[in-house]
C-alpha cells in the first residue's frame, strides 16, 4: 500500500524523480509497504511448466524488490479456494524471486492470484497488476481450451507441444511439420482470435509451419528459431534446455559502462590469431574471442541486430521478425552460449532492436492469416520499409513481449533501439510513442538494472525524460550534438582552424536529460563508418592514402576517441577501433575487421586498453561525475577541463586540437601539490612522437584559469593528456571560482552514489537563504531532515549517514533528496546499498 505522508503534489514530485531510470531497485525493505514498482508476474513467462495441461500441479513465480516483503502466498480457485505459501527461490540482481506450487485439480479451470505482505501491509497481484484490495479478475488456466498457452510453440515436460497463434482473419488452421509428415493431421481449434493445438508427437528442434484456410503457409509469428534455408520453417525450441553459467553476473552500472559495437558476421576470421571462422562469422566465434574484449577492458558489447533477416549477409537493419536470432550465425543455444561467454568475462550484452519497420522482402507477417493484421491499410511507410500497426493491441504485444523474451530467455542486458525518431510518425505517432514508453516501463519494473538506449537523431530530451513526465523513458540516447561537433573539429583541425568553444559546449552536455549518463558519446559507430550511409572510417578521411596511418590519422584518431572515453556520458566505439581499423563497416567479406592489425598497431591497442582501464576504474570519469571546462584557448587550439567526484577524486584533461607542439604551456590546477601524467596520447608507447611529461609535476603558486595554482607542461600536437594529483593532496571541491554565476539554487547531488555508509550531498546558493534539505522514500514519507536553517551564498556539503530520523538504518534502495530554497525545489536520487 502506498502511504500518504506528504501532500499529494509532493508525493507525485518524489515519485516522478524516482521514476528516472536507474540500475538499482527502488527503496525496499521490511517497512510495512509493498513496493509495487518492483512487483512482476508475467504469466506467459512465470509458470513452470509454461503451459500446464491436464490439471497438473504447476509453479507460479513472481518478483519483488530484494527484502521488500515479509511473506507471500497464492490463492487457487477451482471451485474451492485454497491458499499456498510462497517461498523465496533466490535473487536476481536487485530482485527476490518467489514461487508457490499450485496443486493439481480435476476441474477444467484453475484461477489464481498472488498475495504479498510486508508487515501490516497486504496487497494483491492480478491480471491488471497490483492492487490494495483483492481484485475481481484472477489469472486463469483453461485446461480444456489451452487458451492459457503462451503464443508460439511450447514444449510440454511430459512430451508433445502446444501451439498457439494469433490469426483473427482465418477460418481454419493446421500445424504441419516434421512430426506429422507435414500433413493435415493436426487441426487447430479457434478460440476467440487464436488457434490452439496440442500435438503429442511434436518435439524439440522439430520444424513446422501454420497452414491457414487451406492454402496459406506461414512461419510462427513468435519463433524462437527459424530456418531461412528451408523457407523459414520454424523450430520448436526448449527455452530451458541450455545450462546457463552466469548466475553471478551483474550488469555494470550505467555510469560505468564502456560500449563496444560488434557485428557478428564481420567480427571474426580475417588474419585471425584465434583461428579460422566462416563468413559470415557465428555466435560461437564471438564467444571464442571474449577474452580479447576482456583484455581490451570494455564491459558492454552492443550487437548489431541479429533478429532474423533475409539472405545471409546483412547489417541486420532489414528484420523480418522481432524474435528469433539469425539462423546463419547459429542456433538459439549457441547465441545463449555467446552471451554466457561474455558474461563470464564481466561483459554485458546489448542488442540493437529494429521496431520501426520490417524488411521489404521476405516479410512473412504481411497478410499473415490471409488478412492484414500486422500492418495498416494503407501502410505506414518509412525510408526502409513498412511500419507495423502500432495502434493494434496484439501488434503492440508482439513487440513489447519480444523485449521481455530477449531479457528473460536470452539473458540480455539491454537494448539500443534503432531510429526512434521513426517510431512515432504519423498517423500513429501517439501509439508509437506509447509503445516505447511501455517497453521502458516494463523494463524498469522487471529489469531495472538493464539499459535501454535510443538512437535518437537529432537529440530530443523527451526521449530520455521519464515516462511519468511524458517522456519515452529511455535510460540514454545517442548524443548527436557531441558526435557531430567532435567530428567537425577533428576534421577542421586539418585546416588549422578547429573551434574549441564547440568542444567546451559538448563537454558541458546538451541540457536536462541530455547530459551525463543520459547520453552515449562516440566519434564513429557503424553509420559513420558505413559507405551505405555515406560514411567511411575516419582514418581514411584524415589520411586518404592506404594504409591510412600517417601521423595525422593516428594522432587525431586517438584524440577524438580518447575524448569520448574521458568526457561525461557513456562512451562507445566500433569493433576494430582498438587497432586503427581502416576497413569500412559493411556486410561483405572485405568488411571483416583485420586481426593482424592488433599486432601491427599494438601501441594503439595499448592506448585504448589503458584509457578504457582508467575510464572503468576511476570514479571521477563516471558518466555522471562532475566536469568543469576551465581553459579554452581558441588561438592555440587547446582546452583543459577537470573531472571530479564529491570524495575528492579529480583528473585534469588537456587536449590540443592544433598542429603545433607546445613545450611550455601553462594551465591552472584545482589543487596544490604534485601531479602525474597518467596518459598522453602522443607518448611513443602509443605510437606518438611526444613529448611527454615524466616525473611529478609540482604545482606553482601562479594564478591561472581562476585557480591559485598552475603548472607548465609540454602539450604535443593532437594530444590528449590526463593528469592526476598524487595522494595526500587536498583539492578544492566543488570548484567555484571559474563557475558561471547561479541565478537559482542548485542541488549538485552526492557522492558516492550508490553508497554504503555515508554520502555527501552538495548544493549551491546564489544568495543567502533559508534551506530545507530532506530525504524521502518513494512513497513520499519523510526519512530524515538533513538541514533546516539559513545558509550563506556559495557551495555547501551535508553528509547523510543512511539513517532515519529515529537513528535506525534505512533500508537499501532509492531515496529522494529534496532541496527547498528561495521558493525553488530541486530533487536528487540517492541509492543506498546494504
Secondary structure, DSSP 8 states (H G I E B T S, - for coil): -----S-HHHHHHHHHHHTS--SS--S-SSSS---GGG-B--TTTSEESTT--TT--EEEEEEEETT--SEEEEEEESSSEEEEE-EEEEEETTEEEEEEEE---SSSEEEEEEEEEETTEEEEEETTEEESS--S--EEEETTT-TTS-SEEEE-TTS-EEEEEE-TT-S-EEEEEGGGTTSS--B-EEETTEEEEEETT--TT-EEEEEETTTEEE--TT-SEEEGGGTTEEE---TT-S----TT-----GGG-EEEEE-HHHHS-SS-TT----SS--HHHHHHTHHHHHHHT--EEEE---B-BSSS---S-SBS-SSSB-GGG--HHHHHHHHHHHHHTT-EEEEEE--S---SSS-TTTTTTSS-SSEEEEEEEETTEEEE-TTSHHHHHHHHHHHHHHHHTS---EEEES-GGGTS-TTSHHHHHHHHHHHHHHHHHH-TTSEEEE--SS--HHHHS-GGGTS---SEEE-HHHHHHHHHHHHHGGGT---HHHHHHHHT-SSTTSSGGGEEE-S--TTTTBGGGT---HHHHHS-STT--SHHHHHHHHHHHHHHHHSSSEEEEETTGGGT--S-B-SSGGGS--TTHHHHTHHHHHHHHHHHHHHHH-GGGSTTSEEEEEEEETTTTEEEEEEE-TTS-EEEEEEE-SS--EEEEEEEESS-SEEEEEEETTSGGGT-------S-EE-BS--BTTBSEEEEEEE-TT-EEEEEE-SS----SS--TTS---SS-EEEEEESSSBSS-EEEEEEESS-EEEEEEEE-TTS-EEEEEEEEEE-SEEEEEEE-SB-TTS-B--SEEEEEEEEETTEEEEEEEEE--
